């Protein structure tokens, strides 16, 4: 093994010998060019991740007494004695399920239809569907606040359910929040799927047509399996994004996710603990690490399920 | 016959989806041109009114939009320029220069992309130790670079710029920085435009972090001004929606003309990999 690497090194140095100074220059420029990025990224991107772990081991109030080291106590409280946290976990998953599944499926169908040769004005449709993505979540939530209003809302008017209280019923609140999420993200995912569809060879579809497969069969037996890596990517990204959901419930309801915490998500709970009324950053930091573990496990689970379900 | 039905359903699906996508923008417009009393009617009024100027004046009096616009432009402008420069420079080095540890550095950067957003707490404590609370530094400096920017720029450089091109520039005696400046940057223009729009848009639209660190009126950004219109005592729907509408308009004005390039740039960057 050792001799092998030595031989490898020798053969490598010879041709480089003449360009030796250039290689050195390259390395020097390399470090130099990455340095400003890396220093900033280290201070404000990576260091906070570890600093957060440190904070979570303290009883630490933002504007209070000196932080006091309490070891894993925050985690113990969080996991054994905090029904509000459990509620926030359930809410987060509930909203995730009723947003992500329809969101990705509709996006996939939209992309498939938009990719058909006969469709005209593709750019216009693409732009229309993508437009929600550039709007601020704040503006989106303010508009849906009006649309989902109990007394004057357009949605109650259209479906003929006068006085339906979208905010105070737990499941309805989840549905309203999921609608905002879907509205904003369907177009984005459609665009990602469209790019993926363009990499699938036409011959596959031609062969299937000759074999007598109709468009719907082609969608399920060619398109979905061929898009597997991209579907996986969107599922993982929406797992991470969905678990971190919090601005929609914050603006649609309030900082506690409504009077009965009916829309309180994990991230909103974390935010409320630190910046609401308690300023308990130690506990909040512990929430963020438990949340992190949940997200990673959930993303891995989704990875596993997706690869099992969609086979080539 | 069957084919025609399929086409009909396809178009119907596309048209309904587009209408649902665009409708809330129309709704924003409808509310911002009516009074709150008209907006709070049942059945709702679905045609534009003539109160836009009045609502605009009202919003203007209730929030300092000029200061907010000025602050937002400084913040979004500085961050966008900085991200374009530092991210493309770092991506050039990571994609096309040989040095020890470059793969490790890239892996480290990408792995933070896959992390769920870390809580804002450590960043808040860091920023307050620097004494940046209520200063625009708090919303600018932590975001001067970003993992996504490097990732996207590296994808673009790897697909658009062949190593041979870099080699031949060096043969001609170009220094590394000249290569970056004269060769990489011009070819990278579509990628830079995409990153610029994404960054500008994200900063323009952000309000959570600014709301944590910017409490004074004099440092508020546009989204904070809108958020300020919507508080516990204020149920003036027309006012709030007008605020949201006027902060959305500039983005639509930027996005619509460039949408084609932007959409294809975004997909090129995110799908490969």
Interface residues (C-beta under 8 A of the other chain):
Chain A: X22 X23 X25 X26 X27 X29 X30 X31 X32 X33 X34 X36 X37 X38 X40 X41 X43 X44 X45 X46 X47 X48 X49 X51 X52 X55 X62 X106 X109 X110 X113 X114 X116 X118 X119 X123 X124 X125 X126 X127 X128 X129 X130 X131 X132 X134 X135 X136 X137 X138 X139 X140 X142 X143 X144 X146 X147 X151 X152 X153 X154 X156 X157 X162 X183 X186 X187 X191 X192 X194 X195 X196 X199 X215 X230 X236 X240 X243 X244 X246 X247 X250 X251 X267 X270 X271 X274 X275 X281 X284 X285 X287 X288 X291 X292 X295
Chain B: X6 X7 X10 X11 X13 X14 X17 X18 X20 X21 X22 X24 X25 X27 X28 X31 X39 X40 X41 X42 X43 X44 X46 X86 X87 X89 X90 X92 X93 X94 X97 X98 X99 X100 X102 X105 X108 X109 X112 X114 X115 X116 X117 X118 X119 X120 X121 X122 X123 X124 X125 X126 X141 X142 X143 X144 X145 X146 X147 X150 X170 X175 X176 X177 X180 X201 X204 X205 X207 X208 X212 X223 X226 X227 X230 X237 X240 X241 X244 X245 X247 X248 X251 X252 X255 X256 X259 X260 X263 X266 X267 X268 X270 X271
